[in-house]
Amino acid sequence: MNTSLSNNNKLGLWTGTSLVVGNMIGSGVFLMPAQLATFGGISILGWIFSAIGAFLLAKIFSNLSKLVPDADGGPYAYSKTAMGVFSGYLVGWGLPCIYMVY
């Protein structure tokens, strides 16, 4: 592992948050109001929980990018490094399938 890398080149909290929020907007946040409209005023909780989830996911990815500095490829690279090639394979093929459904 190359220890001479600085953490300046890794994802920070704000960069991770902007990436996750951008993915949420790009992958269907415009459909969420129509789905939550049937629940009335309580649908605001859906938005709040989604925002909390986006923040936590950004925090997780920013921490993973600092823990595994040589990994390029996002969730695929992190799962491959942590749990092996088969796990990386499943995540690598699972993410496009999830994106196609939504």
N, CA, C and O of each residue as an XYZ file, in Angstrom:
408
protein
N       0.839     -1.176      0.000
C       0.000      0.000      0.000
C       0.880      1.233      0.000
O       1.840      1.307      0.767
N       0.577      2.176     -0.824
C       1.381      3.381     -0.953
C       0.986      4.372      0.133
O      -0.114      4.922      0.106
N       1.883      4.600      1.087
C       1.556      5.492      2.202
C       1.915      6.932      1.914
O       1.669      7.808      2.743
N       2.496      7.196      0.741
C       2.879      8.569      0.428
C       1.718      9.373     -0.157
O       1.854     10.575     -0.385
N       0.581      8.722     -0.403
C      -0.576      9.439     -0.922
C      -1.159     10.342      0.153
O      -1.246      9.959      1.320
N      -1.549     11.520     -0.239
C      -2.200     12.403      0.720
C      -3.710     12.188      0.649
O      -4.227     11.713     -0.362
N      -4.399     12.532      1.705
C      -5.854     12.397      1.727
C      -6.546     13.517      0.970
O      -7.774     13.527      0.882
N      -5.793     14.457      0.425
C      -6.397     15.554     -0.327
C      -7.025     15.074     -1.624
O      -7.940     15.714     -2.142
N      -6.544     13.951     -2.157
C      -7.067     13.448     -3.414
C      -8.269     12.530     -3.228
O      -8.844     12.074     -4.217
N      -8.655     12.254     -2.019
C      -9.759     11.352     -1.747
C     -11.068     12.123     -1.602
O     -11.080     13.347     -1.480
N     -12.160     11.378     -1.621
C     -13.470     11.992     -1.465
C     -13.644     12.509     -0.051
O     -13.374     11.798      0.918
N     -14.087     13.725      0.062
C     -14.425     14.281      1.357
C     -15.917     14.158      1.592
O     -16.648     13.629      0.754
N     -16.353     14.640      2.713
C     -17.773     14.546      3.045
C     -18.630     15.347      2.072
O     -19.675     14.867      1.632
N     -18.208     16.545      1.734
C     -19.014     17.379      0.833
C     -19.032     16.816     -0.583
O     -20.070     16.842     -1.245
N     -17.906     16.312     -1.052
C     -17.867     15.712     -2.382
C     -18.720     14.453     -2.417
O     -19.471     14.234     -3.368
N     -18.608     13.626     -1.383
C     -19.431     12.425     -1.314
C     -20.913     12.740     -1.250
O     -21.731     12.085     -1.895
N     -21.248     13.755     -0.460
C     -22.656     14.160     -0.373
C     -23.176     14.642     -1.716
O     -24.290     14.295     -2.110
N     -22.389     15.430     -2.419
C     -22.844     15.934     -3.717
C     -22.984     14.803     -4.728
O     -23.886     14.842     -5.565
N     -22.115     13.798     -4.672
C     -22.248     12.661     -5.579
C     -23.510     11.851     -5.283
O     -24.221     11.451     -6.206
N     -23.788     11.609     -4.012
C     -24.969     10.821     -3.656
C     -26.246     11.584     -3.980
O     -27.193     11.012     -4.518
N     -26.275     12.862     -3.657
C     -27.468     13.662     -3.964
C     -27.669     13.748     -5.472
O     -28.801     13.687     -5.952
N     -26.583     13.890     -6.219
C     -26.686     13.904     -7.681
C     -27.227     12.599     -8.228
O     -28.022     12.598     -9.168
N     -26.801     11.483     -7.644
C     -27.328     10.188     -8.069
C     -28.795     10.031     -7.708
O     -29.568      9.446     -8.466
N     -29.178     10.555     -6.549
C     -30.596     10.471     -6.172
C     -31.460     11.279     -7.131
O     -32.530     10.827     -7.539
N     -31.003     12.459     -7.486
C     -31.771     13.286     -8.413
C     -31.821     12.627     -9.782
O     -32.868     12.590    -10.429
N     -30.673     12.106    -10.218
C     -30.611     11.491    -11.534
C     -31.352     10.179    -11.639
O     -31.754      9.792    -12.736
N     -31.547      9.483    -10.537
C     -32.161      8.158    -10.614
C     -33.610      8.114    -10.152
O     -34.118      7.032     -9.855
N     -34.275      9.227    -10.082
C     -35.704      9.140     -9.860
C     -36.292      9.937     -8.724
O     -37.407      9.631     -8.301
N     -35.618     10.935     -8.207
C     -36.222     11.716     -7.136
C     -37.428     12.505     -7.666
O     -38.267     12.966     -6.892
N     -37.503     12.651     -8.981
C     -38.653     13.345     -9.547
C     -39.909     12.471     -9.531
O     -41.021     12.978     -9.677
N     -39.732     11.158     -9.354
C     -40.881     10.265     -9.252
C     -41.385     10.141     -7.821
O     -42.518      9.718     -7.593
N     -40.560     10.503     -6.876
C     -40.904     10.331     -5.469
C     -42.140     11.133     -5.036
O     -42.959     10.600     -4.286
N     -42.311     12.384     -5.472
C     -43.524     13.114     -5.050
C     -44.820     12.425     -5.470
O     -45.794     12.430     -4.719
N     -44.838     11.837     -6.659
C     -46.047     11.163     -7.118
C     -46.329      9.922     -6.278
O     -47.486      9.602     -6.006
N     -45.281      9.231     -5.873
C     -45.476      8.030     -5.067
C     -45.863      8.378     -3.634
O     -46.634      7.649     -3.010
N     -45.343      9.472     -3.110
C     -45.641      9.847     -1.727
C     -46.907     10.683     -1.594
O     -47.400     10.865     -0.481
N     -47.439     11.190     -2.680
C     -48.606     12.062     -2.610
C     -49.827     11.358     -2.027
O     -50.679     12.000     -1.413
N     -49.913     10.065     -2.212
C     -51.075      9.336     -1.702
C     -51.079      9.261     -0.180
O     -52.108      8.950      0.420
N     -49.939      9.542      0.454
C     -49.860      9.474      1.916
C     -50.144     10.809      2.591
O     -50.176     10.874      3.820
N     -50.346     11.858      1.835
C     -50.677     13.158      2.404
C     -49.496     13.837      3.068
O     -48.366     13.740      2.590
N     -49.760     14.533      4.183
C     -48.740     15.325      4.861
C     -47.610     14.512      5.476
O     -46.512     15.026      5.690
N     -47.883     13.244      5.760
C     -46.846     12.402      6.356
C     -45.734     12.104      5.347
O     -44.678     11.593      5.721
N     -45.963     12.416      4.084
C     -44.950     12.148      3.066
C     -43.688     12.983      3.266
O     -42.634     12.662      2.717
N     -43.795     14.045      4.045
C     -42.606     14.848      4.369
C     -41.572     13.976      5.088
O     -40.368     14.158      4.907
N     -42.045     13.035      5.898
C     -41.115     12.120      6.574
C     -40.326     11.281      5.568
O     -39.157     10.969      5.796
N     -40.957     10.926      4.478
C     -40.249     10.191      3.424
C     -39.092     10.987      2.870
O     -38.014     10.441      2.635
N     -39.304     12.274      2.658
C     -38.231     13.143      2.178
C     -37.129     13.278      3.224
O     -35.945     13.268      2.886
N     -37.508     13.402      4.473
C     -36.513     13.550      5.540
C     -35.675     12.285      5.673
O     -34.451     12.363      5.778
N     -36.323     11.117      5.669
C     -35.575      9.868      5.764
C     -34.679      9.652      4.552
O     -33.578      9.119      4.683
N     -35.140     10.060      3.375
C     -34.304      9.947      2.178
C     -33.080     10.845      2.277
O     -31.984     10.446      1.885
N     -33.258     12.047      2.796
C     -32.123     12.964      2.950
C     -31.126     12.426      3.978
O     -29.915     12.525      3.779
N     -31.630     11.858      5.072
C     -30.733     11.268      6.080
C     -29.981     10.082      5.482
O     -28.782      9.927      5.713
N     -30.665      9.260      4.730
C     -30.018      8.121      4.074
C     -28.955      8.559      3.084
O     -27.896      7.937      2.997
N     -29.227      9.633      2.326
C     -28.236     10.144      1.373
C     -27.003     10.657      2.096
O     -25.878     10.435      1.648
N     -27.208     11.332      3.197
C     -26.076     11.843      3.970
C     -25.241     10.705      4.536
O     -24.012     10.748      4.479
N     -25.901      9.680      5.085
C     -25.170      8.541      5.641
C     -24.411      7.774      4.558
O     -23.284      7.335      4.787
N     -25.014      7.611      3.391
C     -24.336      6.941      2.294
C     -23.125      7.738      1.827
O     -22.086      7.157      1.510
N     -23.245      9.052      1.782
C     -22.100      9.895      1.418
C     -20.990      9.776      2.450
O     -19.812      9.740      2.094
N     -21.356      9.715      3.720
C     -20.366      9.561      4.791
C     -19.659      8.213      4.685
O     -18.447      8.133      4.885
N     -20.392      7.174      4.377
C     -19.802      5.844      4.226
C     -18.821      5.820      3.066
O     -17.710      5.309      3.207
N     -19.223      6.374      1.907
C     -18.325      6.367      0.754
C     -17.103      7.249      0.969
O     -16.019      6.922      0.486
N     -17.253      8.355      1.681
C     -16.078      9.189      1.947
C     -15.110      8.476      2.880
O     -13.895      8.582      2.709
N     -15.634      7.749      3.869
C     -14.760      6.980      4.761
C     -14.094      5.820      4.025
O     -12.912      5.553      4.240
N     -14.835      5.130      3.163
C     -14.253      4.025      2.415
C     -13.161      4.504      1.462
O     -12.160      3.813      1.275
N     -13.340      5.664      0.867
C     -12.324      6.158     -0.055
C     -11.038      6.522      0.675
O      -9.964      6.511      0.074
N     -11.131      6.840      1.948
C      -9.927      7.120      2.728
C      -9.298      5.845      3.280
O      -8.079      5.774      3.437
N     -10.125      4.829      3.578
C      -9.599      3.569      4.095
C      -8.922      2.727      3.014
O      -7.951      2.021      3.285
N      -9.441      2.807      1.790
C      -8.900      2.031      0.674
C      -8.446      3.017     -0.405
O      -9.161      3.221     -1.387
N      -7.272      3.631     -0.242
C      -6.874      4.703     -1.163
C      -6.546      4.228     -2.577
O      -6.595      5.027     -3.513
N      -6.213      2.952     -2.756
C      -5.849      2.473     -4.083
C      -7.047      1.976     -4.883
O      -6.892      1.641     -6.058
N      -8.221      1.918     -4.294
C      -9.385      1.359     -4.961
C     -10.053      2.418     -5.837
O     -10.389      3.508     -5.375
N     -10.235      2.074     -7.099
C     -10.990      2.914     -8.026
C     -12.158      2.083     -8.536
O     -11.968      0.948     -8.972
N     -13.351      2.632     -8.487
C     -14.499      1.906     -8.979
C     -15.688      1.913     -8.058
O     -16.672      1.225     -8.329
N     -15.636      2.661     -6.981
C     -16.783      2.819     -6.102
C     -17.175      1.553     -5.378
O     -16.310      0.834     -4.876
N     -18.480      1.261     -5.313
C     -18.960      0.112     -4.536
C     -18.343     -1.213     -4.988
O     -18.089     -2.090     -4.163
N     -18.102     -1.361     -6.285
C     -17.477     -2.582     -6.787
C     -16.091     -2.776     -6.175
O     -15.779     -3.852     -5.665
N     -15.272     -1.748     -6.226
C     -13.898     -1.853     -5.729
C     -13.869     -2.056     -4.215
O     -13.046     -2.820     -3.710
N     -14.750     -1.385     -3.495
C     -14.767     -1.525     -2.043
C     -15.202     -2.922     -1.623
O     -14.608     -3.509     -0.718
N     -16.236     -3.464     -2.272
C     -16.691     -4.805     -1.907
C     -15.686     -5.861     -2.340
O     -15.503     -6.861     -1.646
N     -15.033     -5.653     -3.476
C     -14.010     -6.602     -3.919
C     -12.828     -6.609     -2.955
O     -12.291     -7.672     -2.646
N     -12.422     -5.443     -2.481
C     -11.309     -5.359     -1.550
C     -11.678     -5.972     -0.197
O     -10.872     -6.676      0.411
N     -12.880     -5.706      0.263
C     -13.282     -6.160      1.600
C     -13.689     -7.623      1.642
O     -13.343     -8.329      2.589
N     -14.429     -8.101      0.619
C     -15.021     -9.434      0.716
C     -14.632    -10.388     -0.397
O     -15.094    -11.529     -0.412
N     -13.793     -9.953     -1.330
C     -13.307    -10.873     -2.353
C     -13.895    -10.629     -3.726
O     -14.738     -9.756     -3.930
N     -13.414    -11.442     -4.664
C     -13.761    -11.261     -6.072
C     -15.234    -11.550     -6.341
O     -15.874    -10.819     -7.096
N     -15.782    -12.602     -5.738
C     -17.175    -12.948     -5.999
C     -18.128    -11.855     -5.522
O     -19.103    -11.538     -6.204
N     -17.852    -11.288     -4.371
C     -18.674    -10.185     -3.871
C     -18.579     -8.977     -4.799
O     -19.585     -8.329     -5.089
N     -17.374     -8.678     -5.258
C     -17.212     -7.592     -6.216
C     -17.970     -7.843     -7.504
O     -18.550     -6.925     -8.084
N     -17.964     -9.102     -7.952
C     -18.712     -9.482     -9.154
C     -20.205     -9.239     -8.960
O     -20.861     -8.661     -9.826
N     -20.740     -9.681     -7.821
C     -22.173     -9.505     -7.560
C     -22.556     -8.027     -7.505
O     -23.573     -7.623     -8.070
N     -21.748     -7.233     -6.830
C     -22.039     -5.801     -6.744
C     -21.883     -5.143     -8.110
O     -22.681     -4.288     -8.494
N     -20.840     -5.553     -8.841
C     -20.610     -4.974    -10.164
C     -21.745     -5.217    -11.137
O     -22.062     -4.353    -11.955
N     -22.361     -6.387    -11.054
C     -23.493     -6.671    -11.930
C     -24.823     -6.265    -11.303
O     -25.791     -6.019    -12.022
N     -24.884     -6.192    -10.005
C     -26.136     -5.826     -9.346
C     -26.495     -4.356     -9.501
O     -27.666     -4.013     -9.663
N     -25.488     -3.486     -9.451
C     -25.777     -2.056     -9.548
C     -26.413     -1.665    -10.876
O     -27.406     -0.939    -10.854
N     -25.908     -2.098    -12.037
C     -26.602     -1.744    -13.286
C     -28.024     -2.298    -13.345
O     -28.924     -1.659    -13.890
N     -28.221     -3.494    -12.780
C     -29.577     -4.058    -12.768
C     -30.518     -3.212    -11.921
O     -31.671     -2.991    -12.293
N     -30.021     -2.740    -10.778
C     -30.842     -1.880     -9.934
C     -31.145     -0.571    -10.643
O     -32.270     -0.076    -10.579
N     -30.153     -0.007    -11.319
C     -30.365      1.253    -12.018
C     -31.341      1.098    -13.186
O     -32.056      2.043    -13.520
N     -31.381     -0.085    -13.810
C     -32.315     -0.293    -14.908
C     -33.755     -0.394    -14.403
O     -34.689      0.031    -15.082
N     -33.924     -0.957    -13.211
C     -35.277     -1.113    -12.650
C     -35.847      0.234    -12.267
O     -37.016      0.520    -12.524
N     -35.009      1.070    -11.647
C     -35.490      2.365    -11.205
C     -35.225      3.359    -12.268
O     -35.552      4.535    -12.109
